[in-house]
Amino acid sequence: MKRKVMTLDQIRAESYLEDADQLGIGALVDVENMGFCKDGVTKWYFFQNAKGEDCVYYHRSVIDQNKPANFNIAIA
């Protein structure tokens, strides 16, 4: 079964919460599963929308949108 791809704005529009425009995916829906895409940067979230449809939301960090992922960063 193919999941419906939703944006954060679409998820917020379906929400009944008062300050939905300030909340993230975890506060708006019950996330069933999550993980990273093969690029190692983009995260995916599985959930059901208000209509009960199986959906997916993809999130790519703002910091990493314009450059490739670098996993060789030394932490001091």
KOLPAKOL-644443 format. One line per field, with one value per atom (N, C-alpha, C): residue in one letter; chain; atom name; x negated, y, z negated. Coordinates in steps of 0.1 Angstrom, whole numbers, padded with zeros to 4 digits. Last residue first. Layout:
<atoms>
residu = [A,...]
chaine = [A,...]
atome = [CA,...]
px = [X,...]
py = [Y,...]
pz = [Z,...]
</atoms>
This chain:
<atoms>
residu = [A,A,A,I,I,I,A,A,A,I,I,I,N,N,N,F,F,F,N,N,N,A,A,A,P,P,P,K,K,K,N,N,N,Q,Q,Q,D,D,D,I,I,I,V,V,V,S,S,S,R,R,R,H,H,H,Y,Y,Y,Y,Y,Y,V,V,V,C,C,C,D,D,D,E,E,E,G,G,G,K,K,K,A,A,A,N,N,N,Q,Q,Q,F,F,F,F,F,F,Y,Y,Y,W,W,W,K,K,K,T,T,T,V,V,V,G,G,G,D,D,D,K,K,K,C,C,C,F,F,F,G,G,G,M,M,M,N,N,N,E,E,E,V,V,V,D,D,D,V,V,V,L,L,L,A,A,A,G,G,G,I,I,I,G,G,G,L,L,L,Q,Q,Q,D,D,D,A,A,A,D,D,D,E,E,E,L,L,L,Y,Y,Y,S,S,S,E,E,E,A,A,A,R,R,R,I,I,I,Q,Q,Q,D,D,D,L,L,L,T,T,T,M,M,M,V,V,V,K,K,K,R,R,R,K,K,K,M,M,M]
chaine = [A,A,A,A,A,A,A,A,A,A,A,A,A,A,A,A,A,A,A,A,A,A,A,A,A,A,A,A,A,A,A,A,A,A,A,A,A,A,A,A,A,A,A,A,A,A,A,A,A,A,A,A,A,A,A,A,A,A,A,A,A,A,A,A,A,A,A,A,A,A,A,A,A,A,A,A,A,A,A,A,A,A,A,A,A,A,A,A,A,A,A,A,A,A,A,A,A,A,A,A,A,A,A,A,A,A,A,A,A,A,A,A,A,A,A,A,A,A,A,A,A,A,A,A,A,A,A,A,A,A,A,A,A,A,A,A,A,A,A,A,A,A,A,A,A,A,A,A,A,A,A,A,A,A,A,A,A,A,A,A,A,A,A,A,A,A,A,A,A,A,A,A,A,A,A,A,A,A,A,A,A,A,A,A,A,A,A,A,A,A,A,A,A,A,A,A,A,A,A,A,A,A,A,A,A,A,A,A,A,A,A,A,A,A,A,A,A,A,A,A,A,A,A,A,A,A,A,A]
atome = [N,CA,C,N,CA,C,N,CA,C,N,CA,C,N,CA,C,N,CA,C,N,CA,C,N,CA,C,N,CA,C,N,CA,C,N,CA,C,N,CA,C,N,CA,C,N,CA,C,N,CA,C,N,CA,C,N,CA,C,N,CA,C,N,CA,C,N,CA,C,N,CA,C,N,CA,C,N,CA,C,N,CA,C,N,CA,C,N,CA,C,N,CA,C,N,CA,C,N,CA,C,N,CA,C,N,CA,C,N,CA,C,N,CA,C,N,CA,C,N,CA,C,N,CA,C,N,CA,C,N,CA,C,N,CA,C,N,CA,C,N,CA,C,N,CA,C,N,CA,C,N,CA,C,N,CA,C,N,CA,C,N,CA,C,N,CA,C,N,CA,C,N,CA,C,N,CA,C,N,CA,C,N,CA,C,N,CA,C,N,CA,C,N,CA,C,N,CA,C,N,CA,C,N,CA,C,N,CA,C,N,CA,C,N,CA,C,N,CA,C,N,CA,C,N,CA,C,N,CA,C,N,CA,C,N,CA,C,N,CA,C,N,CA,C,N,CA,C,N,CA,C,N,CA,C,N,CA,C,N,CA,C,N,CA,C]
px = [-0350,-0361,-0355,-0343,-0337,-0348,-0347,-0353,-0346,-0327,-0330,-0336,-0319,-0333,-0337,-0296,-0296,-0310,-0279,-0293,-0293,-0257,-0259,-0274,-0260,-0259,-0262,-0239,-0252,-0251,-0215,-0223,-0236,-0203,-0196,-0205,-0213,-0219,-0213,-0198,-0213,-0219,-0173,-0176,-0191,-0168,-0173,-0177,-0140,-0154,-0159,-0114,-0120,-0135,-0084,-0098,-0103,-0057,-0062,-0077,-0031,-0045,-0048,-0001,-0008,-0023,0030,0016,0008,0060,0051,0037,0077,0073,0064,0081,0091,0088,0060,0073,0083,0033,0039,0053,0009,0022,0028,-0026,-0015,-0002,-0061,-0049,-0038,-0087,-0078,-0065,-0121,-0108,-0100,-0148,-0141,-0127,-0178,-0164,-0157,-0204,-0201,-0186,-0210,-0215,-0212,-0200,-0209,-0216,-0180,-0194,-0204,-0163,-0164,-0178,-0157,-0164,-0164,-0125,-0139,-0145,-0096,-0104,-0118,-0062,-0075,-0083,-0039,-0039,-0054,-0031,-0040,-0042,-0002,-0009,-0018,-0007,-0001,-0008,-0018,-0006,0001,-0042,-0031,-0018,-0058,-0056,-0044,-0060,-0053,-0049,-0056,-0063,-0055,-0039,-0042,-0049,-0029,-0041,-0046,-0004,-0014,-0028,0012,0006,-0005,0024,0011,0004,0047,0048,0035,0055,0047,0047,0064,0074,0068,0049,0049,0060,0048,0058,0059,0027,0041,0052,0005,0010,0024,0003,0006,0011,-0003,0009,0013,-0028,-0017,-0003,-0043,-0040,-0029,-0029,-0038,-0035,-0026,-0020,-0032,-0019,-0030,-0023,-0003,-0001,-0012,-0017,-0014,-0012,-0006,-0013,-0008,-0008,0000,-0009]
py = [0174,0176,0175,0154,0160,0161,0156,0152,0160,0143,0154,0150,0127,0126,0138,0129,0121,0119,0152,0149,0142,0156,0151,0148,0184,0170,0167,0214,0207,0192,0225,0230,0224,0213,0213,0217,0212,0203,0204,0230,0231,0224,0219,0232,0234,0184,0195,0207,0172,0174,0186,0150,0162,0162,0137,0137,0151,0117,0130,0129,0096,0098,0112,0077,0089,0088,0061,0059,0070,0077,0073,0071,0088,0075,0069,0115,0106,0092,0126,0127,0118,0102,0115,0115,0082,0082,0096,0078,0082,0080,0078,0072,0075,0099,0097,0090,0103,0100,0096,0126,0117,0115,0130,0131,0121,0119,0132,0134,0096,0098,0111,0088,0099,0101,0069,0064,0075,0083,0078,0074,0072,0080,0074,0070,0066,0076,0059,0069,0063,0052,0047,0059,0065,0050,0045,0094,0088,0073,0110,0098,0092,0145,0132,0121,0168,0169,0156,0164,0169,0169,0155,0146,0151,0177,0165,0156,0208,0198,0186,0239,0226,0217,0263,0263,0249,0258,0264,0265,0250,0239,0245,0260,0265,0256,0242,0257,0263,0212,0219,0234,0198,0205,0213,0196,0195,0203,0201,0191,0190,0219,0223,0214,0204,0214,0219,0188,0182,0192,0208,0200,0194,0217,0226,0219,0194,0198,0208,0174,0184,0188,0139,0151,0161,0112,0121,0134,0082,0096,0105,0051,0061,0074,0022,0034,0044,-0012,0000,0012]
pz = [-0196,-0206,-0220,-0170,-0181,-0192,-0135,-0148,-0159,-0109,-0118,-0131,-0088,-0093,-0102,-0075,-0087,-0093,-0059,-0062,-0075,-0031,-0045,-0047,-0010,-0012,-0027,-0013,-0012,-0015,-0017,-0006,-0005,-0040,-0027,-0015,-0066,-0056,-0042,-0081,-0081,-0069,-0080,-0073,-0072,-0074,-0083,-0075,-0060,-0058,-0066,-0063,-0069,-0067,-0051,-0050,-0055,-0062,-0061,-0061,-0051,-0054,-0053,-0060,-0054,-0058,-0057,-0060,-0053,-0069,-0057,-0062,-0087,-0089,-0078,-0085,-0078,-0080,-0098,-0105,-0098,-0091,-0092,-0098,-0107,-0100,-0102,-0098,-0107,-0100,-0096,-0093,-0103,-0086,-0097,-0091,-0078,-0074,-0086,-0072,-0081,-0076,-0055,-0055,-0064,-0058,-0063,-0065,-0045,-0058,-0065,-0021,-0021,-0034,-0027,-0024,-0023,-0056,-0042,-0039,-0090,-0080,-0066,-0108,-0104,-0095,-0125,-0119,-0116,-0132,-0129,-0123,-0140,-0141,-0140,-0157,-0148,-0151,-0160,-0166,-0156,-0154,-0151,-0159,-0167,-0159,-0156,-0179,-0187,-0180,-0158,-0170,-0179,-0141,-0137,-0149,-0160,-0151,-0149,-0162,-0167,-0156,-0153,-0160,-0165,-0143,-0134,-0140,-0164,-0155,-0146,-0188,-0183,-0173,-0191,-0190,-0183,-0173,-0183,-0181,-0152,-0160,-0171,-0119,-0134,-0141,-0093,-0097,-0112,-0091,-0087,-0092,-0098,-0107,-0104,-0074,-0087,-0097,-0056,-0054,-0067,-0066,-0066,-0064,-0063,-0076,-0076,-0036,-0041,-0056,-0029,-0034,-0038,-0008,-0012,-0017,-0016,-0011,-0017,-0008,-0017,-0011,0009,0010,0000,0000,0000,0000]
</atoms>
